[in-house]
Amino acid sequence: MAGPLPEGRRPAPDGSLPAGITPNVATPLSADVHVPYCRVRCGYCDFNTYTSDELRGSRRDTYVEVVAREIELAHRVVGEAGGLRPLHTVFFGGGTPTLLPAHELIAMRENLASRFGISDHAEITTEANPDSVDLAYLEELAAGGFTRVSFGVQSVVPHVLATLDRTHDPERVGDVITAARSAGLNVSIDLIYGTPGESLDDWRRSLDAVLEWGVDHVSAYALIVEEGTALERRIRRGEIAAVDDDLHADMYEMADDIFASAGLEWYEISNWSRTAETRSQHNLAYWRGHDWWGFGPGAHSHVAGARWWNVKHPAEYERLLTSGITPAAGYEVPTAEERELERLMLGLRVSEGVAAGAVNIATVTELVETGLLNDEAARTGQLVLTRNGRLRADEVVRRLVETSD
């Protein structure tokens, strides 16, 4: 299970927005539905997920009804604040959302549509493990209004999957991609690089597979060893090697080169897409600071600058909603300094970059001279990371913040 929730202020029992927070209906609104169920717990995972034997006091088969209560709460809260507007994107994440029957995911999507409305051409995505769906399931999703599926592949190399405790058969991935396309769904692939014991040749095998599948969108994330996970304990005991940061950088550069040669261009540090139309609009909603309401245990929300997060365990989440109380555990409203940090941190992740604003010009010049920021963009007042800058994005943000005017 995930680490502890952040500290924050106590929310109003009815879930109303903090004083002074007024949504702007011109800002796109998204929904993020967290489905916290997994068949097995992957050793590297720090997400708020639960296997069947960890669900004491909560039932998977009533999850749709429980989430419906939070959807009703969100509709009331946003409506009372004057911020109702159609949803720009809807994303079902987890966990493994496709452990639920397709008709239950569709029911939650329809409930959101009935309360908020859904924009024309909205992106409706679910995550899926390759072994959790088949053609009939995917066809049902497409008929129910889903437009996109994101498969958690991570690797095609058996020993790498074993280290990550992933259970799917990599030989089946191509088949489910074909099935998803046959159903009319856009397809994205998630990969993880830098797993202990993974070589550059192993990583290349996964990258070559992506090209063979011909996908239009891929996300590639460096493995982060989270404290308290089974993987972290194995590394601490010396059972497997620690993560090699230099190898991470080599793997990132290899991916960027291979994707670019195949027509997949980076648009966010960890995301590549064949065209602007196949970019993940839900991902971009985060990086561009749009509003979103996160539904489900442990879900996080962001509306008009306020942020809050739900209680973690499904049983407590259900108890609070059944009692007519918000499931939010805490909230925060960032200061001006924190908002500026967030603006730079999120804006720099995307390929168009972020306006320089009040950052120190001398620092920008230094970052250009050291090859971390694009010179041409900087001359127009825009901060855009070079590829080396992408590898050192945290350092770039820190230096810009430390020297801001």
KABELZI-V848045 format. One record per backbone hydrogen bond with DSSP energy under -0.5 kcal/mol. CO is the residue of the C=O (numbers start at 1). NH is the residue of the N-H. Records with the same first field share a line. If there is no record, write none. Layout:
CO = NH / NH
This chain:
9 = 331
12 = 15
13 = 326
16 = 12
18 = 21
20 = 22
23 = 25
24 = 27
28 = 291
29 = 88 / 89
30 = 293
31 = 33 / 91
32 = 34 / 295
33 = 35 / 93
34 = 36
35 = 95
36 = 50
37 = 96
40 = 42
42 = 45
43 = 231
47 = 49
50 = 38
51 = 54
52 = 55
55 = 58
59 = 62
60 = 63
62 = 66
63 = 67
64 = 68
65 = 69
66 = 69 / 70
67 = 71
68 = 72
69 = 73
70 = 74
71 = 75
72 = 76
73 = 77
74 = 78
75 = 79
76 = 80
77 = 81
78 = 83
79 = 82
86 = 29
87 = 119
88 = 123
89 = 31
90 = 125
91 = 33 / 93
92 = 127
93 = 35
96 = 99
97 = 100
101 = 104 / 105
102 = 106
103 = 107
104 = 108
105 = 109
106 = 110
107 = 111
108 = 112
109 = 113
110 = 114
111 = 115
112 = 116 / 117
113 = 117
117 = 87
119 = 122
122 = 124
123 = 90 / 125
124 = 147 / 148
125 = 92
126 = 150
128 = 152
129 = 132
130 = 133
134 = 138
135 = 139
136 = 140
137 = 141
138 = 142
139 = 143
140 = 144
141 = 146
142 = 145
147 = 186
148 = 126
149 = 151 / 188
150 = 128
151 = 153 / 190
153 = 155
154 = 192
156 = 158
157 = 160 / 161
158 = 162
159 = 163
160 = 164
161 = 166
162 = 165
164 = 44
168 = 170
169 = 172
170 = 173
172 = 176
173 = 177
174 = 178
175 = 179
176 = 180
177 = 181
178 = 182
179 = 183
180 = 185
181 = 184
186 = 149
187 = 216
188 = 151
189 = 219
190 = 153 / 154
191 = 221
193 = 223
195 = 198
199 = 203
200 = 204
201 = 205
202 = 206
203 = 207
204 = 208
205 = 209
206 = 210
207 = 211
208 = 212
209 = 213
210 = 214 / 215
216 = 274
217 = 189
218 = 272
219 = 191
221 = 193
223 = 225
224 = 226
226 = 229
229 = 233
230 = 234
231 = 235
232 = 236
233 = 237
234 = 239 / 240
235 = 238
243 = 245
244 = 248
245 = 249
246 = 250
247 = 251
248 = 252
249 = 253
250 = 254
251 = 255
252 = 256
253 = 257
254 = 258
255 = 259
256 = 260
257 = 261
258 = 262
259 = 262 / 264
260 = 263
263 = 265
265 = 273
267 = 351
268 = 267 / 271
270 = 220
271 = 267 / 268
272 = 218
273 = 265
275 = 278
276 = 279
279 = 281
280 = 284
281 = 285
282 = 286
283 = 286 / 287
284 = 288
285 = 290
286 = 289
291 = 30
292 = 294 / 302
293 = 32 / 295
295 = 34
296 = 299
299 = 310
301 = 308
302 = 292
303 = 306
305 = 334
306 = 303
307 = 332
308 = 301
309 = 329 / 330
311 = 298
313 = 317
314 = 318
315 = 319
316 = 320
317 = 321
318 = 322
319 = 323
320 = 325
321 = 324
327 = 311
330 = 309
331 = 9
332 = 307
335 = 339
336 = 340
337 = 341
338 = 342
339 = 343
340 = 344
341 = 345
342 = 346
343 = 347
344 = 348
346 = 349 / 350
347 = 350
349 = 269
350 = 353
354 = 383
356 = 359
358 = 405
360 = 364
361 = 365
362 = 366
363 = 367
364 = 368
365 = 369
366 = 370
367 = 372 / 373
368 = 371
372 = 386
374 = 378
375 = 379
376 = 380
377 = 380 / 382
378 = 381
381 = 356
382 = 384
383 = 354
384 = 374
386 = 390
387 = 391
388 = 392
390 = 393
392 = 396
393 = 397
394 = 398
395 = 399
396 = 400
397 = 401
398 = 402
399 = 403
401 = 404
